[in-house]
Amino acid sequence: MGNPGTAAGRTRAGGLALIVFSSVCFGGSGPFGKALIEAGLSPLQAVWMRIAGAALVLTVLAAAVRGRRAWTTARAHLAPLVAYGVAAIAGCQGLYFLAASRLPVGVAILLEFCGPVLVLLWMRLVRRTPVRRTAGQGVAVAMVGLVLVVQVWDGLRLDALGLAAGLGAAACQAAYFLLLDRMGDAVDPLVTNAAGGIVAAALLTLPALPWTMPWHVLADPVPIAGRTAPGWALAAWIIGVSTVLAYIAGNAAVHRLSAQVAGALSYTEAVAATLIAWIVLDEHLTPVQLLGGAIVLTGAYLAQRSVATTPTPSDTLHPEALPPAPSPAPAVPADTPT
């Protein structure tokens, strides 16, 4: 018989690897999505193409791998799967792009990443479950680092709609982790994301107006990083890597860890996005951004320590000890979301 501690350690290590992999995949969508938007797609059309394409791929995969069992599972968990599609996919993506169209992209990212703070508050105040102190500390430290990475002080003024959209995106990001945590292993990740993607694509069809999309962009060479690449290749990356693989890996990670830990570790997405933009688009990082990235990774390290042992009363957070959501600074509109 195997050692239970060793098996649990492997599960934790697998979960940590999966959430980092998921964050890097999510972060990789920025440069390629930005290139397609600059080539003629609207931000919402890019989001719709990403979600609809991923829903198609995941539906085919679920049917091929799970067969009829996939749809039996989907019917048995219809309500949480619809909620997942509405909030975790359509709401998070749509509201983030609305916020980024009215605020600096860095501010929009910061607002969205208030989601892990909301996860901790929900777990402690609503579910009444213990919250590891290290998870709370990790979120707080990562938020400080994120402020430096996205440089939120760059040209700020208040936009009420953008602010509301950013906070809405944070709530939807929190819903992503909480819904996955609630469903647990009852729903296969392929089924979860196939069903959620179908719901999200349907919801975003009307605002995105895909029938007006310049489809020729997918056949044209698209400028990126001083070179050109076929539009379809960029779209394939966004759909296959930054959506299909990212969501599946993220789901599997939450199942192995918890909503509070996975949420805290998801801050590595912002660091990955910044580094990938540096490599692909030659968007140079300032010393402050590099420092912020190191602080984010420190926060992620603190958070991952909370999966090592079961919480004890002295190592859990009371409501008043939870890190408060930062008060976002006033902001100005951005040119295009990344």
Residue pairs with C-beta under 8 A, 6 or more apart in sequence:
11 256
12 256
12 257
12 307
12 308
14 256
15 252
15 253
15 255
15 256
15 257
15 261
15 262
15 307
16 253
16 257
16 265
16 304
16 307
18 249
18 250
18 252
18 253
18 256
19 249
19 250
19 253
19 254
19 257
19 262
19 265
19 266
19 268
20 265
20 268
21 245
21 249
22 245
22 246
22 247
22 249
22 250
22 253
22 266
23 265
23 266
23 267
23 268
23 269
23 272
24 268
24 269
24 272
24 276
25 241
25 242
25 245
25 246
25 249
26 242
26 246
26 250
26 269
26 272
26 273
27 268
27 269
27 270
27 271
27 272
27 273
27 274
27 275
27 276
28 237
28 241
28 242
28 272
28 273
28 276
29 50
29 238
29 242
29 243
29 246
29 273
30 273
30 276
30 277
30 338
31 224
31 225
31 276
31 277
31 280
31 281
31 338
32 224
32 234
32 237
32 238
32 242
32 280
33 46
33 50
33 234
33 238
33 242
33 338
34 281
34 336
34 337
34 338
35 222
35 223
35 224
35 229
35 234
36 46
36 217
36 222
36 231
36 234
36 235
36 238
37 43
37 46
37 336
37 337
38 223
38 336
39 217
39 220
39 222
39 223
39 231
40 214
40 217
41 49
41 213
41 214
41 217
42 208
42 213
43 97
43 100
43 101
43 336
43 337
44 94
44 97
44 204
44 207
44 208
44 209
45 208
45 209
45 210
45 213
46 238
47 93
47 94
47 97
47 204
47 208
48 201
48 204
48 205
48 208
48 210
49 210
49 213
49 235
49 238
49 239
50 93
50 235
50 238
50 239
50 242
50 243
51 89
51 90
51 93
51 197
51 200
51 201
51 204
51 243
52 197
52 201
52 210
53 235
53 238
53 239
53 243
54 193
54 197
54 239
54 240
54 243
54 244
54 247
55 193
55 194
55 197
55 198
55 200
55 201
57 239
57 240
57 244
58 190
58 193
58 194
58 197
58 244
59 194
59 197
59 198
61 190
61 194
62 70
62 188
62 190
62 191
62 194
63 70
65 190
66 73
66 188
66 190
66 191
70 188
70 190
70 191
70 194
73 186
73 187
73 188
73 191
74 81
74 187
74 191
74 194
74 195
77 183
77 186
77 187
80 179
80 182
80 183
80 187
81 187
81 191
81 192
81 195
81 196
81 199
82 195
82 199
83 175
83 179
84 175
84 176
84 179
84 180
84 183
84 192
84 195
84 196
84 199
85 195
85 196
85 197
85 198
85 199
85 200
85 203
86 199
86 200
86 203
87 171
87 172
87 175
87 176
87 179
88 172
88 173
88 175
88 176
88 179
88 180
88 196
89 176
89 196
89 197
89 199
89 200
89 247
90 199
90 200
90 201
90 203
90 204
91 168
91 169
91 171
91 172
91 175
92 112
92 169
92 172
92 173
92 175
92 176
93 200
93 204
94 203
94 204
94 207
95 165
95 166
95 168
95 169
95 172
96 108
96 112
96 165
96 166
96 169
96 337
97 337
98 161
98 162
98 165
99 107
99 108
99 111
99 112
99 162
99 163
99 165
99 166
99 168
99 169
100 108
100 109
100 334
100 336
100 337
100 338
101 162
101 333
101 334
101 336
101 337
102 159
102 161
102 162
102 165
102 331
102 333
102 334
103 111
103 159
103 162
103 163
103 166
103 331
103 332
103 333
103 334
104 152
104 154
104 155
104 156
104 331
104 332
104 333
104 334
105 150
105 334
105 337
105 338
106 149
106 150
106 151
106 152
106 154
107 150
107 152
107 156
107 162
107 166
107 328
107 329
107 331
108 162
108 165
108 166
108 169
108 334
108 337
109 146
109 150
109 270
110 146
110 147
110 150
110 152
110 166
110 326
110 328
111 163
111 166
111 167
111 169
111 170
111 328
112 166
112 169
112 170
112 173
113 143
113 146
113 170
113 173
113 266
113 267
113 270
114 143
114 167
114 170
114 325
114 326
115 169
115 170
115 171
115 172
115 173
115 174
115 176
115 177
115 263
115 266
116 139
116 142
116 173
116 174
116 177
116 260
116 263
116 264
116 266
116 267
117 139
117 143
117 170
117 322
117 323
117 324
117 325
118 170
118 171
118 173
118 174
118 325
119 174
119 177
119 178
119 259
119 260
119 263
120 131
120 135
120 136
120 139
120 260
120 263
120 317
120 322
120 323
121 319
121 322
122 174
122 178
123 129
123 131
123 178
123 259
123 260
124 131
124 317
124 318
124 319
124 322
125 319
130 311
130 313
130 316
131 260
131 311
131 316
131 317
131 322
132 260
132 261
132 306
132 311
132 315
132 316
132 317
133 306
133 315
133 316
133 317
133 321
134 302
134 303
134 305
134 306
134 315
135 260
135 261
135 264
135 303
135 306
135 317
136 317
136 321
136 322
136 323
137 299
137 302
137 303
137 323
138 264
138 265
138 299
138 300
138 301
138 302
138 303
138 304
138 305
138 306
139 263
139 264
139 267
139 299
139 303
139 323
140 299
140 323
141 295
141 296
141 298
141 299
141 302
142 264
142 267
142 295
142 296
142 298
142 299
142 300
142 303
143 267
143 299
143 323
143 326
144 292
144 295
144 299
145 267
145 291
145 292
145 293
145 294
145 295
145 296
145 297
145 298
145 299
146 267
146 270
146 292
146 296
147 292
147 326
148 288
148 289
148 291
148 292
148 295
149 270
149 271
149 274
149 289
149 292
149 293
149 296
150 270
150 292
151 286
151 288
151 289
152 328
152 329
152 331
153 329
155 331
155 332
156 329
156 330
156 331
156 332
157 330
157 331
157 332
158 330
158 331
159 330
159 331
159 332
159 333
162 331
162 333
163 328
163 331
166 328
170 325
173 263
174 263
176 250
177 254
177 259
177 260
177 262
177 263
177 266
178 259
180 192
180 250
180 251
180 254
180 255
180 259
180 262
181 254
181 258
181 259
183 192
184 255
185 255
189 247
189 248
189 251
189 252
189 255
190 248
192 251
193 244
193 247
193 248
193 251
217 231
218 230
218 231
218 232
218 235
219 230
219 231
219 232
220 230
220 231
221 228
221 229
221 230
221 231
222 228
222 229
222 230
222 231
222 234
224 234
224 280
224 281
225 280
225 281
225 282
226 282
250 262
250 266
253 262
253 265
254 262
257 265
257 307
258 307
260 306
261 303
261 304
261 306
261 307
264 299
264 300
264 302
264 303
264 304
265 300
265 303
265 304
267 296
267 299
267 300
268 296
268 297
268 300
270 296
271 293
271 296
271 297
273 338
274 283
274 285
274 289
274 293
275 285
275 293
277 283
277 338
278 284
278 285
285 293
